[in-house]
Amino acid sequence: MFSPKIIMGTFEQGLMYAIMVLGVYLTFRILDYADLTVEGSFTLGGATAAILIIGGTNPWLATATAFAAGCVAGFFTGFLHTHFKISPLLTGILTMTALYSVNLRIMGRANVSLLKARTIFTDIKNLPGMQTIGVLLLSLLTIIILGSLLYLFLKTELGLAMRATGDNELMIRSLGVNTDGMKLLGLALSNGLVALSGSFIAQNQQFADAGMGIGMIVAGLASLIIGEVIFGTPNLGRALFAVICGGIIYRFIIAIALQLGLAPTDLKMITALIVIIALAAPNFKVKISALSSAGRGKETHYANSK
């Protein structure tokens, strides 16, 4: 069904999108903050990296700048919430809407081509023996490093304060923690990771598009839920592993759907169905367990009455 080339390409894309899923995890699970900025900051990362690269900037520096741009976008969302007391959902919508115009301003047009341009992936492919596995290796190393750094950060005192802010904001505030600062930091890091993912995707597909971030929040949530349902989240390390694997599995599900002949225009509907199934799965599991227990109880009662 899949050629080795398609499998490798899907795995590479899954690793790149997993960076975005880590950012979604940081807001939705750690901070308990419904942040819709993702759809704008993903495109922001791709647009920033692309326009700097075609302008002659070193692609590694352009990628780092894309991360910084995402951090600024996330900080702005947090600022609206913490200083003006606007609801989390609305702050994300406002920033996402504003970023659409910002991204068009950055690119100057609807899309920017990176064909024949020097990117981080062309650099890695030029190394000896990296022509075939360069993209995969760079993506794998990036997600391992980012996942490890995020794990170590969330184990620090600052990281624990951020986790506590999401779990019980009133309690941790009573202990003297600046919860507004935690939200600002978390949203900045989250959208920085999302923008970094966007810069990777833009350089890999060799173009940045004003609409490349549409549906990213749903894709991120789908990946997050898939990983949690399959691998579970008994501890932080397992949760981060599940998040990364969820991003990869989601891309393979999309690839399978395309191989089965479904139109690319149906992918958003498929994503929505995946989220619905993943969210409903735990409820079905509970109901099935309850029915099984009830059945065993009736059998035991019948055997005792005999």
SETI-602296 format. One line per field, with one value per residue (C-alpha): residue in three letters; y, z, x. Coordinates in steps of 0.2 Angstrom, whole numbers, m for minus. Each point is the difference from the previous one (the first is absolute). Example, Ala and Ser with C-alpha at 12.3 -4.5 7.8 and 13.67 -1.06 7.14 Angstrom:
BEGIN
res: [ALA	SER]
Y: [m22	17]
Z: [39	m3]
X: [62	6]
//
This chain:
BEGIN
res: [MET	PHE	SER	PRO	LYS	ILE	ILE	MET	GLY	THR	PHE	GLU	GLN	GLY	LEU	MET	TYR	ALA	ILE	MET	VAL	LEU	GLY	VAL	TYR	LEU	THR	PHE	ARG	ILE	LEU	ASP	TYR	ALA	ASP	LEU	THR	VAL	GLU	GLY	SER	PHE	THR	LEU	GLY	GLY	ALA	THR	ALA	ALA	ILE	LEU	ILE	ILE	GLY	GLY	THR	ASN	PRO	TRP	LEU	ALA	THR	ALA	THR	ALA	PHE	ALA	ALA	GLY	CYS	VAL	ALA	GLY	PHE	PHE	THR	GLY	PHE	LEU	HIS	THR	HIS	PHE	LYS	ILE	SER	PRO	LEU	LEU	THR	GLY	ILE	LEU	THR	MET	THR	ALA	LEU	TYR	SER	VAL	ASN	LEU	ARG	ILE	MET	GLY	ARG	ALA	ASN	VAL	SER	LEU	LEU	LYS	ALA	ARG	THR	ILE	PHE	THR	ASP	ILE	LYS	ASN	LEU	PRO	GLY	MET	GLN	THR	ILE	GLY	VAL	LEU	LEU	LEU	SER	LEU	LEU	THR	ILE	ILE	ILE	LEU	GLY	SER	LEU	LEU	TYR	LEU	PHE	LEU	LYS	THR	GLU	LEU	GLY	LEU	ALA	MET	ARG	ALA	THR	GLY	ASP	ASN	GLU	LEU	MET	ILE	ARG	SER	LEU	GLY	VAL	ASN	THR	ASP	GLY	MET	LYS	LEU	LEU	GLY	LEU	ALA	LEU	SER	ASN	GLY	LEU	VAL	ALA	LEU	SER	GLY	SER	PHE	ILE	ALA	GLN	ASN	GLN	GLN	PHE	ALA	ASP	ALA	GLY	MET	GLY	ILE	GLY	MET	ILE	VAL	ALA	GLY	LEU	ALA	SER	LEU	ILE	ILE	GLY	GLU	VAL	ILE	PHE	GLY	THR	PRO	ASN	LEU	GLY	ARG	ALA	LEU	PHE	ALA	VAL	ILE	CYS	GLY	GLY	ILE	ILE	TYR	ARG	PHE	ILE	ILE	ALA	ILE	ALA	LEU	GLN	LEU	GLY	LEU	ALA	PRO	THR	ASP	LEU	LYS	MET	ILE	THR	ALA	LEU	ILE	VAL	ILE	ILE	ALA	LEU	ALA	ALA	PRO	ASN	PHE	LYS	VAL	LYS	ILE	SER	ALA	LEU	SER	SER	ALA	GLY	ARG	GLY	LYS	GLU	THR	HIS	TYR	ALA	ASN	SER	LYS]
Y: [0	12	1	3	17	5	m8	10	16	m3	m3	15	11	m8	5	18	1	m8	16	9	m13	3	19	m5	m12	14	12	m13	m12	9	17	m6	15	m2	10	2	11	m16	2	17	m4	m15	10	14	m12	m6	18	7	m14	1	18	1	m14	7	16	m8	m4	m16	m13	m5	18	2	m15	6	17	m9	m8	18	7	m14	4	18	m5	m11	14	12	m13	m2	19	2	m13	5	19	3	m15	m6	m18	m13	m5	17	6	m15	5	18	m4	m13	13	13	m12	m3	18	0	m16	8	15	m10	m10	14	m12	m16	m12	0	m13	m8	m10	0	10	m6	m7	m10	m16	4	4	m17	m9	7	m9	m17	m15	11	2	m13	1	18	7	m15	1	19	m1	m15	9	16	m8	m11	16	10	m13	m3	19	2	m15	7	17	m6	m9	16	12	12	m15	m7	18	0	m17	5	15	m11	m12	13	18	6	m11	3	19	m1	m7	16	m6	13	m10	13	m1	m19	2	12	m11	m16	9	7	m17	m9	11	1	m19	1	14	m11	m15	12	5	m18	m4	15	m4	m19	3	15	13	10	4	12	m14	m14	2	m3	m14	m2	1	m14	m10	3	m5	m16	m5	4	m10	m15	m1	1	m13	m12	2	8	14	m8	12	15	m10	m12	15	8	m16	m3	18	m3	m17	7	13	m13	m12	14	3	m18	0	14	m9	m16	11	7	m17	m6	13	13	18	12	11	m14	1	12	m10	m16	10	5	m18	m6	12	m5	m18	3	10	m12	m16	2	1	m15	m9	4	m6	m16	m4	4	m12	m13	1	0	m16	m8	4	m8	m15	m2	3	m13	m13	4	m3	m17]
Z: [0	5	m9	11	m6	5	17	3	m6	11	15	m4	0	15	10	m6	4	17	5	m3	11	14	0	0	15	9	0	0	12	11	1	m3	m13	m16	m11	m18	m5	m7	m17	m2	9	m11	m16	9	2	m18	m7	11	m5	m18	m3	10	m10	m17	7	2	19	6	1	18	6	m10	9	17	m5	m4	17	8	m11	7	18	m3	m7	15	12	m8	2	18	2	m6	13	15	m1	m8	7	m17	0	m6	m15	m6	2	m11	m13	0	m2	m13	m10	1	m5	m16	m6	9	m10	m16	4	4	m17	m11	m9	3	m2	0	m10	7	m15	m3	16	14	15	15	m9	m15	12	9	m17	m6	14	m4	0	4	m17	4	19	3	2	11	11	3	4	12	9	1	8	12	6	1	9	12	4	3	12	9	1	7	13	6	14	m14	m10	15	4	m18	1	17	m9	m12	14	13	m3	16	11	m8	0	19	1	m8	m18	m13	m10	m14	m3	m1	m13	m10	0	m4	m15	m6	0	m7	m15	m3	m2	m12	m10	0	m7	m13	m6	m1	m11	m11	m3	m3	m13	m7	2	12	m2	9	3	6	18	m3	10	9	17	m4	m7	16	11	m10	2	18	4	m11	9	17	m4	m7	12	15	12	16	2	m9	m10	m6	m4	m11	m9	m3	m7	m12	m6	m2	m12	m11	1	m6	m15	m4	1	m12	m12	1	m4	m15	m6	1	m12	11	m7	9	3	11	12	12	1	4	13	9	m1	8	14	3	1	11	12	0	2	19	2	m10	9	17	m7	m7	17	9	m11	2	19	0	m11	11	16	m8	m4	18	7	m12	5	19	m2	m8]
X: [0	14	17	15	2	m18	2	16	m8	m15	11	11	m16	m7	16	m1	m18	3	10	m17	m9	13	m5	m19	3	9	m16	m14	7	12	m8	m18	m1	m10	12	m5	15	7	m7	8	16	3	m1	10	15	m1	m2	14	12	m4	2	16	7	m4	7	17	0	8	m14	5	m2	m16	m7	5	m8	m16	0	2	m14	m11	5	m5	m17	m3	5	m12	m14	5	1	m18	m6	10	0	m17	m9	m6	m6	13	m10	m3	18	5	m13	6	18	m3	m11	14	13	m8	3	18	5	m6	10	15	m1	m6	m11	m10	14	19	10	16	4	19	3	12	m10	5	m5	11	14	m2	m2	17	9	8	m12	m15	m8	m13	m2	5	m18	m6	16	m2	m18	3	14	m10	m15	10	10	m16	m10	15	2	m19	1	14	m8	m16	9	8	m7	m6	m7	m9	m7	m7	m8	m8	m7	m9	m6	m5	3	m8	10	17	m4	m3	18	7	3	m3	m13	m1	18	m2	m13	10	15	m10	m9	16	9	m15	m2	19	0	m15	9	16	m11	m7	18	5	m15	2	18	m4	m14	10	m13	m10	m18	m12	m12	12	m6	m18	m6	16	m9	m11	14	10	m14	m3	18	0	m16	6	16	m8	m13	13	14	m8	7	5	15	8	13	m14	m11	13	4	m18	m2	15	m6	m18	7	8	m15	m12	11	m1	m19	m1	12	m10	m16	8	7	m18	m5	m8	1	12	m16	m7	15	m8	m15	11	9	m16	m6	17	m2	m18	5	15	m11	m14	11	3	m19	m3	13	m8	m17	7	8	m16	m10	13	0	m19	0	13	m11	m15	9	7	m18	m7	14	m3	m19	3]
//
